[in-house]
């Protein structure tokens, strides 16, 4: 079984979460690469971030793009929206995210395919999503940034099933489009391994956290019911070579004893770091 680089999401620009503290925690976890969740409405300085991260010997892998009310200028970001102004503003905000990430030195922008929606709108929302993704991907040409669409929990049409997102991306056939697999969302929808296998040939990054199969609680691995060996076998089956990005830093920040490195240690290469 392949071993993969370990990473973690950190937040940036939030008043109650100092960047140095976030980087300290990333080092404690043993991460080598980072996904950044900026406070988008303030557009925190990406150049300062890049310098601080490099100074720790870490690298920026990805950023979590705007979604819902977590926007820059849009009232709401929803790439599947059937409202023309919301759709236009969503695309424009995600283009700004691409530009920000390019300056920060990252390569993968994770985006949501949309929010909770009515299943009867699936086809129309799918068309809107495809148009939006194509516009953002075209904007990313020449930047080195790949736009990665994340699978969602149940209730997003299309977006809760990886196979639906994969079908859209195969139809678009754009070199700047890929998939991100969220293990927690997948565990609620079907299971992490099944949703990952559906991303074959398109998977470019991960969001890794655990839950009980009912609530999207973003627990550290081992504090829920995901079958982690089976999930890593699914990554091997589709030849995914990218990093394992933890998306549970809030829980670890609140209580470091929740982090159980022994769950992932057989499958990842952890950066040597102080464990105090």
N, C-alpha and C positions, 0 to 999 in steps of 0.2 A: 504494500500500500504506500502510495506517495506521501511525502511529508511536504507541507506548504508553509509559507511565511505567515506568521501571526501578526495581525494588525488590530487596531481598535478605533472606534469613532471617538472624537473629542469635540467639545463645543468651543466656540471662539466668538468673543465679542459680548458675551453675556456678563452683566455686571457682577453676578454672584459666583462666577466661575472664572478665576484667574487663569490665564493661559499657562503660566509657569506651573500652577498646580495640576492642570490637565496633563501637561507633559510629564510631570513627576509621576502621575498615576499611570500613564502609558508605559513609562519605563518600568515601573513596578510590576505591571502586568507581563512585561516581556515582549511588548510589541516592537516591530521593526518599521511598520508603515502605519499611516494614519488616514482615516476618513474625517473630514472636517464638516461639522454642522455649524455654519456661521449664524449669527443673529442678522438675518438677511436685510431687515429693514434699516440697519445702520451701515451696511456694506463695510465691515471692518477691514482694515488695511491688509491686503493679501501679501504685500512685499514684506511687511514686518513679520507676518506669520511664517513665511517661507524662511526668513533668516533665523527666526527662533527655533523652528523645527530642525533646520540643518545644523544649527549649533549643538543640538542634542544628538546628532548622528542618526536622526530619524528621516523619513521621507514622506511626503504627502502623496498618497495614492489616489484619493478620491474626495469628493464633496457631495453632500446631500443637497440637491437643488430645492428651490422653493416648492411648496405644496400648500394647498388650502389657504388658510389665512396667514401662513408664514411666507410672506411675499416681500417684494422690494417696492414696486409701485402699483401692482395689480391689487384690486380689491380682494380677489381670490384667484388662486392658481389651480386650474383644472383643464388639462389638455383634452379631455373628452367633452368639455362643455358644449352644449348646443346653442348657447347664447353667443352671438358673434363678437361682442365687445369683450366678454370674459375670455373667450378663446384667444382673441388677438392679444389681450393684455397678458395672458398666461404665457404665450409664446415669447413675447417681448421680455418678460421677467426671466425666463429660462435662458434666453440669449445672454442676458446680463450675467447669469450664473456661469455660463460658459466662459465669458470674458474674464470674470473674477478668478475662476479656477485656473485658466491659462496663466494669469499673472502669478498665482500662488505656486505654480509648478506642478499641479496635479494632472491626472490623465483620465479619470473616470468621473462623470457627473451622473449621480443616481437621481432619477426622476420618477414620480408617481404617474401612473396612467390616468388617474382621475380619482374622484371621490365616490361616496355611496351614491348609487343611482338605481334607476328602474330597469329591470331586465327587458322590458319592452322597447327600451331605447338602445339596446345593445348595438344594433347595426349602425344607427346614426352616430352614436358615440364612438364606435370603432372607426368610422370614416373621419370624424373630427380628430381623434387621437392620431390616426395615420398622417393627416395633414399637418398637425402640430409637430409631431416627431420629425417629419421630413424638413420642416422649416428650421427647427432647432439644429438638426444634423447638418443641413446645408450651411448654417451659420458657423458650425464647428469645423468645417473644412479648412485645413491649413493651420489649425491650432494645436493638434495633438490630443485634443479632448474627444473622448468617446462618450456618447449619451447612452446610459444604461437604464432600461425600463425595469422597475421593480414589481414583482408580484405582490398583490394586496390581499388582505383578509377577505372573507366572504362579503358579498354585497356590492362589489365594484364590477360594472359591466361595460366593456371588457376590462379585465385586469386581475381578477381573483385567481384565474387559472393560467399557469405559465404557457400551456399549449395555445391559448388564445393570443397571448402576446407574441409568442414565437411565430405564429401564422402571419401576424401583421408585419413583423420584421422580415420574415422571408419574402413577403410580397414587396416590401419596400426595397429590400436588397441594397441597403446603404452602408458603406464602410464605416460610418461614424455612429452606427446604431448597434446596440448589444443588449443583453439582459443582465439583470442583477437578481440573485435568488435570496429571498428573505426566509430564513428557516422557521421563524416563529409564525409568520403569515401562512407559510406552506403547511405547517403542522395543524393549523386550524382548518384550512381548506380541504386538504386530503392528508398528505404527509410529506415530510421534507424530501425524502428520497424520490418519490414519484414526481413531484414538481421539479426537482433538479434534473431528472432524466429528460424531462420535456424541454429543457433548455439546451440540449445537445447542439454543439456547434455555434452557440450564441452567447454562452455565459462568460462574462468578463469580470464580475466581482460578486461579493457576498455581503449579506447582513446576517450575523450569527447571534442568535439568542434562543432562549428556551421558554416554554410555557406548558400549561396543563392540557392543551388541545382545545381550550374553550375561550380563554381570555388572552389578549395580546399584551402580556405583562412584562415582556423584555427582561426575563430573568437570565442570569449567567448560566451557561451550559452545566447541566447536572442538577438544576433546581426545577426541572420540569420533566416531561415524559418523552422528549424526542429520543429516538434511537440513533445515537451519534455514530457508532460503527457503521450502521446501514447507510447513514447520510454520506460519510466519507467514502464508502464503497461506490455510491452513486457518482461522486465527483471523479473517482478513478474511471468509472465506466464511460464518462463523457470526456475524459482526458482534460479536466480543468486544471490548469497550472497556476492560477492566480492566488492571491492571499485569502486568508480566513480573517474577515473583519468583524470583530465583536461589536455588537450594537446594544450593549447593556452597561455602559460605563456609569450611568446614573445610579444603578443599583450597587455597583462596586464602589462608587464614590461615597455612597451613604454608609456602606458597611463592607470593608475589604474582606471580611471573613466569608462573604457570599461567593467570592471567586474561588473556583475549584480547578486549579491548573491541571490536576491529574486527569480530568475528563478529556481535555484536548491534547495533552502531552504526547500521546502515542501517534498523533496525526499532524503535529505542527512543529516547526523549528522556532523556538522561543529565543529572543535576544537575551544575552546575558545581562542581567540587571540586578540592582540591589533589591533585596526582599524585606527590608526593614519596615 
